[in-house]
Amino acid sequence: MTFLLELIRTPVFIYVLSAIVGIGLGLGYDARRRFTGAVPIGAALAAGLLVGALAPEASLATPALTLGFVLTILVRGARSRRLTGHADVDG
């Protein structure tokens, strides 16, 4: 059990966990609706501030969370544009 607690406190684990949280929040983002778009952004901001305050030794945790969040939104947007483009060509 002590080994697991030591592992969880390592900066690399915190970076990976932050990126996973950012990806999860990015999956919940919906640009078409104002409220459902604002909630994940606020949650990502709060999570970034909490990680920065609770794990100051993991200085790249907040950028990892932000990168996971933004890249997920960009990939989802590109995928939806590509699928919409194929639907316009086929139709």
C-alpha positions in Angstrom: 0.0 0.0 0.0 2.9 2.4 0.8 4.3 1.7 -2.7 1.0 2.7 -4.3 0.9 5.9 -2.3 4.5 6.7 -3.3 3.7 6.0 -6.9 0.6 8.3 -6.9 2.7 11.2 -5.6 5.3 11.0 -8.3 5.2 13.9 -10.8 5.0 11.6 -13.8 1.8 9.9 -12.5 0.3 13.3 -11.7 1.1 14.5 -15.3 -0.6 11.4 -16.8 -3.6 11.7 -14.5 -3.9 15.4 -15.3 -3.8 14.7 -19.1 -6.5 12.0 -18.6 -8.7 14.5 -16.7 -8.2 17.1 -19.4 -9.2 14.6 -22.1 -12.3 13.6 -20.1 -13.3 17.3 -19.7 -12.7 17.9 -23.4 -15.0 15.0 -24.3 -17.8 16.8 -22.3 -17.3 20.0 -24.2 -20.1 21.0 -26.6 -19.4 24.2 -28.6 -23.0 24.4 -29.9 -24.5 25.1 -26.5 -23.4 27.9 -24.3 -24.0 26.3 -20.9 -22.6 22.8 -21.8 -19.6 24.6 -23.3 -18.9 26.7 -20.2 -19.1 23.9 -17.6 -16.1 21.9 -18.9 -14.1 25.0 -19.4 -14.8 26.0 -15.8 -14.1 22.5 -14.5 -10.8 22.4 -16.4 -9.8 25.8 -14.9 -10.7 24.6 -11.4 -8.9 21.3 -11.9 -5.8 23.1 -13.1 -5.8 25.5 -10.2 -6.3 22.6 -7.7 -3.5 20.5 -9.3 -1.2 23.5 -9.2 -2.0 24.1 -5.6 -1.9 20.5 -4.3 1.1 19.3 -6.3 3.5 22.2 -6.7 6.4 19.8 -7.4 4.6 18.7 -10.6 4.9 22.0 -12.4 3.8 20.6 -15.8 0.5 19.1 -14.5 -1.6 22.1 -15.3 -0.2 22.4 -18.9 -0.7 18.7 -19.4 -4.4 19.1 -18.3 -4.8 22.0 -20.6 -3.1 20.3 -23.5 -5.3 17.2 -23.1 -8.4 19.4 -22.9 -7.6 21.5 -26.0 -6.3 18.7 -28.2 -9.5 16.7 -27.5 -11.7 19.6 -28.5 -9.6 20.2 -31.7 -9.7 16.5 -32.7 -13.4 16.3 -32.1 -14.0 19.4 -34.1 -11.8 18.2 -37.0 -13.6 14.8 -36.9 -17.0 16.4 -37.0 -16.0 18.7 -39.9 -14.6 15.7 -41.8 -17.8 13.7 -41.2 -20.0 16.7 -42.2 -17.9 17.2 -45.3 -18.4 13.6 -46.4 -22.1 13.9 -45.8 -22.3 16.9 -48.1 -20.3 15.2 -50.8 -22.4 12.0 -50.6 -25.8 13.8 -50.4 
